[in-house]
Amino acid sequence: MSEYTVLLTWDAEARVWVAENDDIPIALESGSFDTLIERVRHTAPEILQENGKPADAYLNFIAHRREKAYPDGRV
């Protein structure tokens, strides 16, 4: 079974999570982290199949979010 790593990155300007993988290929976004994972899980097999690859695959999710920490606790 194939295995793909999907990078989930927070876009602070757009306030959405973005999922990307060039091997599937896939690029999706959502305001909700959990919703994005579900979208990728349901969309990836279809895209893989359309590209002549086996639809059964393991998806590894790696998340990256960078935020500034303020010493006074402001948001």
PDB file of N, CA, C, O and CB in Angstrom:
ATOM      1  N   MET A   1       0.847  -1.179   0.000  1.00  0.00           N
ATOM      2  CA  MET A   1       0.000   0.000   0.000  1.00  0.00           C
ATOM      3  C   MET A   1       0.888   1.235   0.000  1.00  0.00           C
ATOM      4  O   MET A   1       1.883   1.293   0.723  1.00  0.00           O
ATOM      5  CB  MET A   1      -0.961   0.002   1.220  1.00  0.00           C
ATOM      6  N   SER A   2       0.526   2.219  -0.810  1.00  0.00           N
ATOM      7  CA  SER A   2       1.293   3.460  -0.896  1.00  0.00           C
ATOM      8  C   SER A   2       1.109   4.307   0.353  1.00  0.00           C
ATOM      9  O   SER A   2       0.132   4.165   1.089  1.00  0.00           O
ATOM     10  CB  SER A   2       0.883   4.255  -2.132  1.00  0.00           C
ATOM     11  N   GLU A   3       2.068   5.188   0.569  1.00  0.00           N
ATOM     12  CA  GLU A   3       2.031   6.073   1.720  1.00  0.00           C
ATOM     13  C   GLU A   3       2.410   7.484   1.270  1.00  0.00           C
ATOM     14  O   GLU A   3       3.370   7.675   0.524  1.00  0.00           O
ATOM     15  CB  GLU A   3       2.985   5.568   2.844  1.00  0.00           C
ATOM     16  N   TYR A   4       1.636   8.470   1.738  1.00  0.00           N
ATOM     17  CA  TYR A   4       1.869   9.855   1.355  1.00  0.00           C
ATOM     18  C   TYR A   4       1.883  10.732   2.599  1.00  0.00           C
ATOM     19  O   TYR A   4       1.125  10.502   3.542  1.00  0.00           O
ATOM     20  CB  TYR A   4       0.795  10.341   0.356  1.00  0.00           C
ATOM     21  N   THR A   5       2.741  11.728   2.593  1.00  0.00           N
ATOM     22  CA  THR A   5       2.784  12.695   3.678  1.00  0.00           C
ATOM     23  C   THR A   5       2.144  13.984   3.204  1.00  0.00           C
ATOM     24  O   THR A   5       2.570  14.579   2.214  1.00  0.00           O
ATOM     25  CB  THR A   5       4.238  12.941   4.158  1.00  0.00           C
ATOM     26  N   VAL A   6       1.117  14.408   3.919  1.00  0.00           N
ATOM     27  CA  VAL A   6       0.379  15.621   3.584  1.00  0.00           C
ATOM     28  C   VAL A   6       0.759  16.691   4.598  1.00  0.00           C
ATOM     29  O   VAL A   6       0.612  16.498   5.805  1.00  0.00           O
ATOM     30  CB  VAL A   6      -1.171  15.371   3.572  1.00  0.00           C
ATOM     31  N   LEU A   7       1.249  17.820   4.096  1.00  0.00           N
ATOM     32  CA  LEU A   7       1.635  18.935   4.955  1.00  0.00           C
ATOM     33  C   LEU A   7       0.427  19.836   5.178  1.00  0.00           C
ATOM     34  O   LEU A   7      -0.196  20.301   4.223  1.00  0.00           O
ATOM     35  CB  LEU A   7       2.816  19.736   4.336  1.00  0.00           C
ATOM     36  N   LEU A   8       0.102  20.078   6.439  1.00  0.00           N
ATOM     37  CA  LEU A   8      -0.985  20.981   6.828  1.00  0.00           C
ATOM     38  C   LEU A   8      -0.348  22.243   7.405  1.00  0.00           C
ATOM     39  O   LEU A   8       0.360  22.187   8.411  1.00  0.00           O
ATOM     40  CB  LEU A   8      -1.963  20.301   7.870  1.00  0.00           C
ATOM     41  N   THR A   9      -0.604  23.373   6.766  1.00  0.00           N
ATOM     42  CA  THR A   9       0.013  24.631   7.174  1.00  0.00           C
ATOM     43  C   THR A   9      -1.063  25.668   7.457  1.00  0.00           C
ATOM     44  O   THR A   9      -2.023  25.804   6.699  1.00  0.00           O
ATOM     45  CB  THR A   9       0.985  25.144   6.091  1.00  0.00           C
ATOM     46  N   TRP A  10      -0.897  26.394   8.550  1.00  0.00           N
ATOM     47  CA  TRP A  10      -1.828  27.456   8.902  1.00  0.00           C
ATOM     48  C   TRP A  10      -1.456  28.714   8.131  1.00  0.00           C
ATOM     49  O   TRP A  10      -0.313  29.168   8.194  1.00  0.00           O
ATOM     50  CB  TRP A  10      -1.823  27.722  10.433  1.00  0.00           C
ATOM     51  N   ASP A  11      -2.414  29.279   7.403  1.00  0.00           N
ATOM     52  CA  ASP A  11      -2.247  30.544   6.697  1.00  0.00           C
ATOM     53  C   ASP A  11      -2.915  31.607   7.557  1.00  0.00           C
ATOM     54  O   ASP A  11      -4.135  31.769   7.523  1.00  0.00           O
ATOM     55  CB  ASP A  11      -2.862  30.496   5.235  1.00  0.00           C
ATOM     56  N   ALA A  12      -2.109  32.329   8.327  1.00  0.00           N
ATOM     57  CA  ALA A  12      -2.648  33.292   9.290  1.00  0.00           C
ATOM     58  C   ALA A  12      -3.376  34.440   8.600  1.00  0.00           C
ATOM     59  O   ALA A  12      -4.363  34.953   9.128  1.00  0.00           O
ATOM     60  CB  ALA A  12      -1.528  33.844  10.163  1.00  0.00           C
ATOM     61  N   GLU A  13      -2.906  34.845   7.439  1.00  0.00           N
ATOM     62  CA  GLU A  13      -3.537  35.953   6.729  1.00  0.00           C
ATOM     63  C   GLU A  13      -4.947  35.575   6.253  1.00  0.00           C
ATOM     64  O   GLU A  13      -5.889  36.354   6.401  1.00  0.00           O
ATOM     65  CB  GLU A  13      -2.670  36.379   5.534  1.00  0.00           C
ATOM     66  N   ALA A  14      -5.080  34.373   5.681  1.00  0.00           N
ATOM     67  CA  ALA A  14      -6.381  33.905   5.186  1.00  0.00           C
ATOM     68  C   ALA A  14      -7.198  33.230   6.284  1.00  0.00           C
ATOM     69  O   ALA A  14      -8.398  33.010   6.120  1.00  0.00           O
ATOM     70  CB  ALA A  14      -6.185  32.936   4.022  1.00  0.00           C
ATOM     71  N   ARG A  15      -6.557  32.904   7.396  1.00  0.00           N
ATOM     72  CA  ARG A  15      -7.176  32.233   8.539  1.00  0.00           C
ATOM     73  C   ARG A  15      -7.767  30.879   8.150  1.00  0.00           C
ATOM     74  O   ARG A  15      -8.902  30.550   8.497  1.00  0.00           O
ATOM     75  CB  ARG A  15      -8.264  33.118   9.142  1.00  0.00           C
ATOM     76  N   VAL A  16      -6.953  30.094   7.411  1.00  0.00           N
ATOM     77  CA  VAL A  16      -7.346  28.750   6.996  1.00  0.00           C
ATOM     78  C   VAL A  16      -6.157  27.805   7.099  1.00  0.00           C
ATOM     79  O   VAL A  16      -5.000  28.222   7.048  1.00  0.00           O
ATOM     80  CB  VAL A  16      -7.901  28.762   5.557  1.00  0.00           C
ATOM     81  N   TRP A  17      -6.471  26.528   7.246  1.00  0.00           N
ATOM     82  CA  TRP A  17      -5.476  25.473   7.138  1.00  0.00           C
ATOM     83  C   TRP A  17      -5.401  25.063   5.675  1.00  0.00           C
ATOM     84  O   TRP A  17      -6.424  24.971   4.997  1.00  0.00           O
ATOM     85  CB  TRP A  17      -5.826  24.252   8.060  1.00  0.00           C
ATOM     86  N   VAL A  18      -4.178  24.814   5.185  1.00  0.00           N
ATOM     87  CA  VAL A  18      -3.953  24.413   3.805  1.00  0.00           C
ATOM     88  C   VAL A  18      -3.266  23.054   3.815  1.00  0.00           C
ATOM     89  O   VAL A  18      -2.263  22.866   4.504  1.00  0.00           O
ATOM     90  CB  VAL A  18      -3.102  25.474   3.034  1.00  0.00           C
ATOM     91  N   ALA A  19      -3.808  22.101   3.048  1.00  0.00           N
ATOM     92  CA  ALA A  19      -3.221  20.761   2.918  1.00  0.00           C
ATOM     93  C   ALA A  19      -2.603  20.634   1.532  1.00  0.00           C
ATOM     94  O   ALA A  19      -3.238  20.958   0.529  1.00  0.00           O
ATOM     95  CB  ALA A  19      -4.293  19.642   3.155  1.00  0.00           C
ATOM     96  N   GLU A  20      -1.353  20.156   1.484  1.00  0.00           N
ATOM     97  CA  GLU A  20      -0.665  20.021   0.197  1.00  0.00           C
ATOM     98  C   GLU A  20       0.167  18.751   0.136  1.00  0.00           C
ATOM     99  O   GLU A  20       0.792  18.338   1.113  1.00  0.00           O
ATOM    100  CB  GLU A  20       0.224  21.229  -0.056  1.00  0.00           C
ATOM    101  N   ASN A  21       0.152  18.154  -1.032  1.00  0.00           N
ATOM    102  CA  ASN A  21       1.045  17.051  -1.361  1.00  0.00           C
ATOM    103  C   ASN A  21       1.169  17.002  -2.879  1.00  0.00           C
ATOM    104  O   ASN A  21       0.165  16.888  -3.583  1.00  0.00           O
ATOM    105  CB  ASN A  21       0.519  15.684  -0.780  1.00  0.00           C
ATOM    106  N   ASP A  22       2.394  17.087  -3.383  1.00  0.00           N
ATOM    107  CA  ASP A  22       2.633  17.109  -4.826  1.00  0.00           C
ATOM    108  C   ASP A  22       2.536  15.732  -5.463  1.00  0.00           C
ATOM    109  O   ASP A  22       2.309  15.631  -6.669  1.00  0.00           O
ATOM    110  CB  ASP A  22       3.989  17.696  -5.109  1.00  0.00           C
ATOM    111  N   ASP A  23       2.702  14.673  -4.686  1.00  0.00           N
ATOM    112  CA  ASP A  23       2.683  13.324  -5.246  1.00  0.00           C
ATOM    113  C   ASP A  23       1.273  12.812  -5.509  1.00  0.00           C
ATOM    114  O   ASP A  23       1.080  11.955  -6.371  1.00  0.00           O
ATOM    115  CB  ASP A  23       3.394  12.376  -4.319  1.00  0.00           C
ATOM    116  N   ILE A  24       0.281  13.328  -4.777  1.00  0.00           N
ATOM    117  CA  ILE A  24      -1.086  12.820  -4.964  1.00  0.00           C
ATOM    118  C   ILE A  24      -1.679  13.307  -6.287  1.00  0.00           C
ATOM    119  O   ILE A  24      -2.259  12.449  -6.952  1.00  0.00           O
ATOM    120  CB  ILE A  24      -1.987  13.258  -3.792  1.00  0.00           C
ATOM    121  N   PRO A  25      -1.626  14.495  -6.750  1.00  0.00           N
ATOM    122  CA  PRO A  25      -1.413  15.811  -6.127  1.00  0.00           C
ATOM    123  C   PRO A  25      -2.707  16.363  -5.512  1.00  0.00           C
ATOM    124  O   PRO A  25      -3.811  16.127  -6.003  1.00  0.00           O
ATOM    125  CB  PRO A  25      -0.864  16.806  -7.165  1.00  0.00           C
ATOM    126  N   ILE A  26      -2.516  17.112  -4.411  1.00  0.00           N
ATOM    127  CA  ILE A  26      -3.688  17.653  -3.728  1.00  0.00           C
ATOM    128  C   ILE A  26      -3.339  19.002  -3.111  1.00  0.00           C
ATOM    129  O   ILE A  26      -2.215  19.217  -2.659  1.00  0.00           O
ATOM    130  CB  ILE A  26      -4.200  16.671  -2.643  1.00  0.00           C
ATOM    131  N   ALA A  27      -4.310  19.902  -3.099  1.00  0.00           N
ATOM    132  CA  ALA A  27      -4.204  21.192  -2.422  1.00  0.00           C
ATOM    133  C   ALA A  27      -5.624  21.590  -2.026  1.00  0.00           C
ATOM    134  O   ALA A  27      -6.456  21.911  -2.874  1.00  0.00           O
ATOM    135  CB  ALA A  27      -3.518  22.294  -3.343  1.00  0.00           C
ATOM    136  N   LEU A  28      -5.878  21.563  -0.728  1.00  0.00           N
ATOM    137  CA  LEU A  28      -7.209  21.896  -0.204  1.00  0.00           C
ATOM    138  C   LEU A  28      -7.040  22.853   0.965  1.00  0.00           C
ATOM    139  O   LEU A  28      -5.956  22.959   1.538  1.00  0.00           O
ATOM    140  CB  LEU A  28      -7.991  20.609   0.236  1.00  0.00           C
ATOM    141  N   GLU A  29      -8.121  23.553   1.318  1.00  0.00           N
ATOM    142  CA  GLU A  29      -8.065  24.423   2.485  1.00  0.00           C
ATOM    143  C   GLU A  29      -9.386  24.386   3.240  1.00  0.00           C
ATOM    144  O   GLU A  29     -10.441  24.071   2.689  1.00  0.00           O
ATOM    145  CB  GLU A  29      -7.727  25.859   2.071  1.00  0.00           C
ATOM    146  N   SER A  30      -9.286  24.725   4.536  1.00  0.00           N
ATOM    147  CA  SER A  30     -10.466  24.773   5.396  1.00  0.00           C
ATOM    148  C   SER A  30     -10.134  25.608   6.627  1.00  0.00           C
ATOM    149  O   SER A  30      -8.981  25.674   7.054  1.00  0.00           O
ATOM    150  CB  SER A  30     -10.933  23.334   5.802  1.00  0.00           C
ATOM    151  N   GLY A  31     -11.139  26.234   7.181  1.00  0.00           N
ATOM    152  CA  GLY A  31     -10.959  26.980   8.419  1.00  0.00           C
ATOM    153  C   GLY A  31     -10.823  26.083   9.631  1.00  0.00           C
ATOM    154  O   GLY A  31     -10.401  26.533  10.697  1.00  0.00           O
ATOM    155  N   SER A  32     -11.177  24.814   9.476  1.00  0.00           N
ATOM    156  CA  SER A  32     -11.121  23.846  10.575  1.00  0.00           C
ATOM    157  C   SER A  32     -10.069  22.775  10.284  1.00  0.00           C
ATOM    158  O   SER A  32     -10.062  22.172   9.210  1.00  0.00           O
ATOM    159  CB  SER A  32     -12.508  23.191  10.799  1.00  0.00           C
ATOM    160  N   PHE A  33      -9.192  22.551  11.241  1.00  0.00           N
ATOM    161  CA  PHE A  33      -8.143  21.539  11.121  1.00  0.00           C
ATOM    162  C   PHE A  33      -8.740  20.147  10.895  1.00  0.00           C
ATOM    163  O   PHE A  33      -8.338  19.439   9.971  1.00  0.00           O
ATOM    164  CB  PHE A  33      -7.261  21.536  12.376  1.00  0.00           C
ATOM    165  N   ASP A  34      -9.697  19.759  11.740  1.00  0.00           N
ATOM    166  CA  ASP A  34     -10.306  18.426  11.634  1.00  0.00           C
ATOM    167  C   ASP A  34     -11.082  18.248  10.336  1.00  0.00           C
ATOM    168  O   ASP A  34     -11.049  17.178   9.728  1.00  0.00           O
ATOM    169  CB  ASP A  34     -11.228  18.177  12.815  1.00  0.00           C
ATOM    170  N   THR A  35     -11.775  19.289   9.918  1.00  0.00           N
ATOM    171  CA  THR A  35     -12.515  19.224   8.660  1.00  0.00           C
ATOM    172  C   THR A  35     -11.564  19.043   7.489  1.00  0.00           C
ATOM    173  O   THR A  35     -11.862  18.299   6.554  1.00  0.00           O
ATOM    174  CB  THR A  35     -13.360  20.488   8.464  1.00  0.00           C
ATOM    175  N   LEU A  36     -10.430  19.713   7.535  1.00  0.00           N
ATOM    176  CA  LEU A  36      -9.457  19.584   6.454  1.00  0.00           C
ATOM    177  C   LEU A  36      -8.921  18.163   6.356  1.00  0.00           C
ATOM    178  O   LEU A  36      -8.788  17.632   5.254  1.00  0.00           O
ATOM    179  CB  LEU A  36      -8.306  20.561   6.660  1.00  0.00           C
ATOM    180  N   ILE A  37      -8.617  17.549   7.471  1.00  0.00           N
ATOM    181  CA  ILE A  37      -8.141  16.163   7.455  1.00  0.00           C
ATOM    182  C   ILE A  37      -9.198  15.255   6.830  1.00  0.00           C
ATOM    183  O   ILE A  37      -8.868  14.394   6.014  1.00  0.00           O
ATOM    184  CB  ILE A  37      -7.794  15.683   8.888  1.00  0.00           C
ATOM    185  N   GLU A  38     -10.449  15.438   7.200  1.00  0.00           N
ATOM    186  CA  GLU A  38     -11.523  14.618   6.624  1.00  0.00           C
ATOM    187  C   GLU A  38     -11.663  14.857   5.121  1.00  0.00           C
ATOM    188  O   GLU A  38     -11.889  13.916   4.362  1.00  0.00           O
ATOM    189  CB  GLU A  38     -12.854  14.917   7.326  1.00  0.00           C
ATOM    190  N   ARG A  39     -11.531  16.095   4.697  1.00  0.00           N
ATOM    191  CA  ARG A  39     -11.612  16.398   3.263  1.00  0.00           C
ATOM    192  C   ARG A  39     -10.497  15.694   2.495  1.00  0.00           C
ATOM    193  O   ARG A  39     -10.732  15.138   1.423  1.00  0.00           O
ATOM    194  CB  ARG A  39     -11.537  17.919   3.027  1.00  0.00           C
ATOM    195  N   VAL A  40      -9.292  15.720   3.042  1.00  0.00           N
ATOM    196  CA  VAL A  40      -8.168  15.049   2.392  1.00  0.00           C
ATOM    197  C   VAL A  40      -8.402  13.544   2.348  1.00  0.00           C
ATOM    198  O   VAL A  40      -8.165  12.911   1.319  1.00  0.00           O
ATOM    199  CB  VAL A  40      -6.849  15.364   3.123  1.00  0.00           C
ATOM    200  N   ARG A  41      -8.862  12.969   3.447  1.00  0.00           N
ATOM    201  CA  ARG A  41      -9.112  11.522   3.510  1.00  0.00           C
ATOM    202  C   ARG A  41     -10.131  11.073   2.469  1.00  0.00           C
ATOM    203  O   ARG A  41     -10.022   9.972   1.929  1.00  0.00           O
ATOM    204  CB  ARG A  41      -9.596  11.132   4.903  1.00  0.00           C
ATOM    205  N   HIS A  42     -11.112  11.910   2.188  1.00  0.00           N
ATOM    206  CA  HIS A  42     -12.156  11.546   1.236  1.00  0.00           C
ATOM    207  C   HIS A  42     -11.814  11.914  -0.211  1.00  0.00           C
ATOM    208  O   HIS A  42     -12.302  11.281  -1.146  1.00  0.00           O
ATOM    209  CB  HIS A  42     -13.445  12.209   1.629  1.00  0.00           C
ATOM    210  N   THR A  43     -10.983  12.929  -0.390  1.00  0.00           N
ATOM    211  CA  THR A  43     -10.637  13.388  -1.730  1.00  0.00           C
ATOM    212  C   THR A  43      -9.425  12.674  -2.316  1.00  0.00           C
ATOM    213  O   THR A  43      -9.385  12.407  -3.517  1.00  0.00           O
ATOM    214  CB  THR A  43     -10.382  14.863  -1.706  1.00  0.00           C
ATOM    215  N   ALA A  44      -8.446  12.367  -1.486  1.00  0.00           N
ATOM    216  CA  ALA A  44      -7.189  11.773  -1.975  1.00  0.00           C
ATOM    217  C   ALA A  44      -7.393  10.494  -2.786  1.00  0.00           C
ATOM    218  O   ALA A  44      -6.798  10.380  -3.858  1.00  0.00           O
ATOM    219  CB  ALA A  44      -6.282  11.475  -0.807  1.00  0.00           C
ATOM    220  N   PRO A  45      -8.198   9.524  -2.338  1.00  0.00           N
ATOM    221  CA  PRO A  45      -8.360   8.298  -3.129  1.00  0.00           C
ATOM    222  C   PRO A  45      -8.883   8.559  -4.546  1.00  0.00           C
ATOM    223  O   PRO A  45      -8.442   7.924  -5.503  1.00  0.00           O
ATOM    224  CB  PRO A  45      -9.303   7.354  -2.413  1.00  0.00           C
ATOM    225  N   GLU A  46      -9.817   9.491  -4.668  1.00  0.00           N
ATOM    226  CA  GLU A  46     -10.373   9.819  -5.979  1.00  0.00           C
ATOM    227  C   GLU A  46      -9.297  10.426  -6.890  1.00  0.00           C
ATOM    228  O   GLU A  46      -9.186  10.058  -8.059  1.00  0.00           O
ATOM    229  CB  GLU A  46     -11.560  10.795  -5.830  1.00  0.00           C
ATOM    230  N   ILE A  47      -8.517  11.347  -6.348  1.00  0.00           N
ATOM    231  CA  ILE A  47      -7.452  11.982  -7.138  1.00  0.00           C
ATOM    232  C   ILE A  47      -6.386  10.960  -7.517  1.00  0.00           C
ATOM    233  O   ILE A  47      -5.903  10.949  -8.649  1.00  0.00           O
ATOM    234  CB  ILE A  47      -6.812  13.149  -6.353  1.00  0.00           C
ATOM    235  N   LEU A  48      -6.023  10.104  -6.568  1.00  0.00           N
ATOM    236  CA  LEU A  48      -5.029   9.066  -6.864  1.00  0.00           C
ATOM    237  C   LEU A  48      -5.507   8.180  -8.016  1.00  0.00           C
ATOM    238  O   LEU A  48      -4.756   7.896  -8.950  1.00  0.00           O
ATOM    239  CB  LEU A  48      -4.752   8.205  -5.608  1.00  0.00           C
ATOM    240  N   GLN A  49      -6.743   7.760  -7.934  1.00  0.00           N
ATOM    241  CA  GLN A  49      -7.305   6.883  -8.958  1.00  0.00           C
ATOM    242  C   GLN A  49      -7.340   7.583 -10.323  1.00  0.00           C
ATOM    243  O   GLN A  49      -7.029   6.970 -11.344  1.00  0.00           O
ATOM    244  CB  GLN A  49      -8.721   6.430  -8.555  1.00  0.00           C
ATOM    245  N   GLU A  50      -7.718   8.857 -10.339  1.00  0.00           N
ATOM    246  CA  GLU A  50      -7.756   9.624 -11.587  1.00  0.00           C
ATOM    247  C   GLU A  50      -6.368   9.749 -12.222  1.00  0.00           C
ATOM    248  O   GLU A  50      -6.244   9.915 -13.435  1.00  0.00           O
ATOM    249  CB  GLU A  50      -8.337  11.015 -11.331  1.00  0.00           C
ATOM    250  N   ASN A  51      -5.327   9.668 -11.386  1.00  0.00           N
ATOM    251  CA  ASN A  51      -3.953   9.780 -11.867  1.00  0.00           C
ATOM    252  C   ASN A  51      -3.289   8.422 -12.066  1.00  0.00           C
ATOM    253  O   ASN A  51      -2.067   8.329 -12.179  1.00  0.00           O
ATOM    254  CB  ASN A  51      -3.139  10.606 -10.902  1.00  0.00           C
ATOM    255  N   GLY A  52      -4.112   7.364 -12.108  1.00  0.00           N
ATOM    256  CA  GLY A  52      -3.596   6.028 -12.389  1.00  0.00           C
ATOM    257  C   GLY A  52      -2.834   5.379 -11.253  1.00  0.00           C
ATOM    258  O   GLY A  52      -2.056   4.452 -11.473  1.00  0.00           O
ATOM    259  N   LYS A  53      -3.052   5.861 -10.037  1.00  0.00           N
ATOM    260  CA  LYS A  53      -2.381   5.304  -8.857  1.00  0.00           C
ATOM    261  C   LYS A  53      -3.408   4.547  -8.024  1.00  0.00           C
ATOM    262  O   LYS A  53      -4.600   4.852  -8.081  1.00  0.00           O
ATOM    263  CB  LYS A  53      -1.694   6.429  -8.009  1.00  0.00           C
ATOM    264  N   PRO A  54      -2.952   3.557  -7.246  1.00  0.00           N
ATOM    265  CA  PRO A  54      -3.892   2.832  -6.377  1.00  0.00           C
ATOM    266  C   PRO A  54      -4.587   3.796  -5.404  1.00  0.00           C
ATOM    267  O   PRO A  54      -3.948   4.673  -4.823  1.00  0.00           O
ATOM    268  CB  PRO A  54      -3.151   1.719  -5.587  1.00  0.00           C
ATOM    269  N   ALA A  55      -5.886   3.622  -5.239  1.00  0.00           N
ATOM    270  CA  ALA A  55      -6.665   4.508  -4.373  1.00  0.00           C
ATOM    271  C   ALA A  55      -6.443   4.216  -2.891  1.00  0.00           C
ATOM    272  O   ALA A  55      -6.624   5.099  -2.054  1.00  0.00           O
ATOM    273  CB  ALA A  55      -8.141   4.385  -4.700  1.00  0.00           C
ATOM    274  N   ASP A  56      -6.052   2.985  -2.560  1.00  0.00           N
ATOM    275  CA  ASP A  56      -5.766   2.640  -1.163  1.00  0.00           C
ATOM    276  C   ASP A  56      -4.406   3.208  -0.787  1.00  0.00           C
ATOM    277  O   ASP A  56      -3.404   2.932  -1.448  1.00  0.00           O
ATOM    278  CB  ASP A  56      -5.800   1.091  -0.941  1.00  0.00           C
ATOM    279  N   ALA A  57      -4.377   4.002   0.275  1.00  0.00           N
ATOM    280  CA  ALA A  57      -3.116   4.618   0.681  1.00  0.00           C
ATOM    281  C   ALA A  57      -3.166   5.003   2.152  1.00  0.00           C
ATOM    282  O   ALA A  57      -4.230   5.247   2.722  1.00  0.00           O
ATOM    283  CB  ALA A  57      -2.809   5.852  -0.186  1.00  0.00           C
ATOM    284  N   TYR A  58      -1.986   5.049   2.740  1.00  0.00           N
ATOM    285  CA  TYR A  58      -1.852   5.606   4.080  1.00  0.00           C
ATOM    286  C   TYR A  58      -1.513   7.079   3.920  1.00  0.00           C
ATOM    287  O   TYR A  58      -0.683   7.446   3.089  1.00  0.00           O
ATOM    288  CB  TYR A  58      -0.757   4.849   4.923  1.00  0.00           C
ATOM    289  N   LEU A  59      -2.157   7.921   4.719  1.00  0.00           N
ATOM    290  CA  LEU A  59      -1.881   9.350   4.703  1.00  0.00           C
ATOM    291  C   LEU A  59      -1.278   9.757   6.035  1.00  0.00           C
ATOM    292  O   LEU A  59      -1.894   9.571   7.085  1.00  0.00           O
ATOM    293  CB  LEU A  59      -3.162  10.161   4.410  1.00  0.00           C
ATOM    294  N   ASN A  60      -0.086  10.306   5.995  1.00  0.00           N
ATOM    295  CA  ASN A  60       0.570  10.848   7.187  1.00  0.00           C
ATOM    296  C   ASN A  60       0.388  12.352   7.156  1.00  0.00           C
ATOM    297  O   ASN A  60       0.718  12.999   6.162  1.00  0.00           O
ATOM    298  CB  ASN A  60       2.096  10.456   7.248  1.00  0.00           C
ATOM    299  N   PHE A  61      -0.134  12.913   8.236  1.00  0.00           N
ATOM    300  CA  PHE A  61      -0.377  14.345   8.304  1.00  0.00           C
ATOM    301  C   PHE A  61       0.657  15.001   9.208  1.00  0.00           C
ATOM    302  O   PHE A  61       0.856  14.588  10.350  1.00  0.00           O
ATOM    303  CB  PHE A  61      -1.803  14.635   8.811  1.00  0.00           C
ATOM    304  N   ILE A  62       1.310  16.026   8.678  1.00  0.00           N
ATOM    305  CA  ILE A  62       2.256  16.814   9.460  1.00  0.00           C
ATOM    306  C   ILE A  62       1.740  18.246   9.463  1.00  0.00           C
ATOM    307  O   ILE A  62       1.538  18.843   8.406  1.00  0.00           O
ATOM    308  CB  ILE A  62       3.725  16.725   8.877  1.00  0.00           C
ATOM    309  N   ALA A  63       1.528  18.791  10.655  1.00  0.00           N
ATOM    310  CA  ALA A  63       0.973  20.139  10.782  1.00  0.00           C
ATOM    311  C   ALA A  63       2.054  21.133  11.172  1.00  0.00           C
ATOM    312  O   ALA A  63       2.963  20.830  11.944  1.00  0.00           O
ATOM    313  CB  ALA A  63      -0.159  20.162  11.812  1.00  0.00           C
ATOM    314  N   HIS A  64       1.924  22.329  10.612  1.00  0.00           N
ATOM    315  CA  HIS A  64       2.843  23.418  10.930  1.00  0.00           C
ATOM    316  C   HIS A  64       2.025  24.692  11.140  1.00  0.00           C
ATOM    317  O   HIS A  64       1.270  25.126  10.269  1.00  0.00           O
ATOM    318  CB  HIS A  64       3.909  23.612   9.794  1.00  0.00           C
ATOM    319  N   ARG A  65       2.201  25.268  12.316  1.00  0.00           N
ATOM    320  CA  ARG A  65       1.532  26.544  12.608  1.00  0.00           C
ATOM    321  C   ARG A  65       2.488  27.399  13.417  1.00  0.00           C
ATOM    322  O   ARG A  65       3.010  26.971  14.447  1.00  0.00           O
ATOM    323  CB  ARG A  65       0.179  26.328  13.380  1.00  0.00           C
ATOM    324  N   ARG A  66       2.708  28.604  12.942  1.00  0.00           N
ATOM    325  CA  ARG A  66       3.615  29.516  13.614  1.00  0.00           C
ATOM    326  C   ARG A  66       2.810  30.678  14.172  1.00  0.00           C
ATOM    327  O   ARG A  66       2.061  31.332  13.446  1.00  0.00           O
ATOM    328  CB  ARG A  66       4.724  30.015  12.652  1.00  0.00           C
ATOM    329  N   GLU A  67       2.968  30.928  15.457  1.00  0.00           N
ATOM    330  CA  GLU A  67       2.278  32.029  16.127  1.00  0.00           C
ATOM    331  C   GLU A  67       3.283  32.789  16.976  1.00  0.00           C
ATOM    332  O   GLU A  67       4.248  32.217  17.482  1.00  0.00           O
ATOM    333  CB  GLU A  67       1.095  31.510  16.999  1.00  0.00           C
ATOM    334  N   LYS A  68       3.047  34.062  17.122  1.00  0.00           N
ATOM    335  CA  LYS A  68       3.898  34.880  17.972  1.00  0.00           C
ATOM    336  C   LYS A  68       3.374  34.822  19.410  1.00  0.00           C
ATOM    337  O   LYS A  68       2.173  34.948  19.645  1.00  0.00           O
ATOM    338  CB  LYS A  68       3.951  36.347  17.456  1.00  0.00           C
ATOM    339  N   ALA A  69       4.272  34.633  20.352  1.00  0.00           N
ATOM    340  CA  ALA A  69       3.914  34.626  21.760  1.00  0.00           C
ATOM    341  C   ALA A  69       4.213  36.009  22.339  1.00  0.00           C
ATOM    342  O   ALA A  69       5.305  36.544  22.150  1.00  0.00           O
ATOM    343  CB  ALA A  69       4.687  33.508  22.535  1.00  0.00           C
ATOM    344  N   TYR A  70       3.249  36.577  23.035  1.00  0.00           N
ATOM    345  CA  TYR A  70       3.422  37.892  23.638  1.00  0.00           C
ATOM    346  C   TYR A  70       3.578  37.737  25.147  1.00  0.00           C
ATOM    347  O   TYR A  70       2.824  36.990  25.770  1.00  0.00           O
ATOM    348  CB  TYR A  70       2.226  38.819  23.301  1.00  0.00           C
ATOM    349  N   PRO A  71       4.549  38.433  25.742  1.00  0.00           N
ATOM    350  CA  PRO A  71       4.777  38.261  27.175  1.00  0.00           C
ATOM    351  C   PRO A  71       3.627  38.754  28.049  1.00  0.00           C
ATOM    352  O   PRO A  71       3.482  38.301  29.184  1.00  0.00           O
ATOM    353  CB  PRO A  71       6.028  38.972  27.567  1.00  0.00           C
ATOM    354  N   ASP A  72       2.803  39.677  27.538  1.00  0.00           N
ATOM    355  CA  ASP A  72       1.695  40.176  28.345  1.00  0.00           C
ATOM    356  C   ASP A  72       0.410  39.370  28.145  1.00  0.00           C
ATOM    357  O   ASP A  72      -0.629  39.713  28.709  1.00  0.00           O
ATOM    358  CB  ASP A  72       1.440  41.630  28.016  1.00  0.00           C
ATOM    359  N   GLY A  73       0.473  38.301  27.347  1.00  0.00           N
ATOM    360  CA  GLY A  73      -0.670  37.419  27.162  1.00  0.00           C
ATOM    361  C   GLY A  73      -1.686  37.873  26.149  1.00  0.00           C
ATOM    362  O   GLY A  73      -2.715  37.218  25.982  1.00  0.00           O
ATOM    363  N   ARG A  74      -1.432  38.991  25.452  1.00  0.00           N
ATOM    364  CA  ARG A  74      -2.405  39.458  24.452  1.00  0.00           C
ATOM    365  C   ARG A  74      -2.478  38.505  23.273  1.00  0.00           C
ATOM    366  O   ARG A  74      -1.571  37.707  23.034  1.00  0.00           O
ATOM    367  CB  ARG A  74      -2.042  40.866  23.960  1.00  0.00           C
ATOM    368  N   VAL A  75      -3.564  38.607  22.555  1.00  0.00           N
ATOM    369  CA  VAL A  75      -3.792  37.713  21.411  1.00  0.00           C
ATOM    370  C   VAL A  75      -3.549  38.443  20.120  1.00  0.00           C
ATOM    371  O   VAL A  75      -3.690  37.860  19.045  1.00  0.00           O
ATOM    372  CB  VAL A  75      -5.213  37.145  21.430  1.00  0.00           C
TER     373      VAL A  75
END
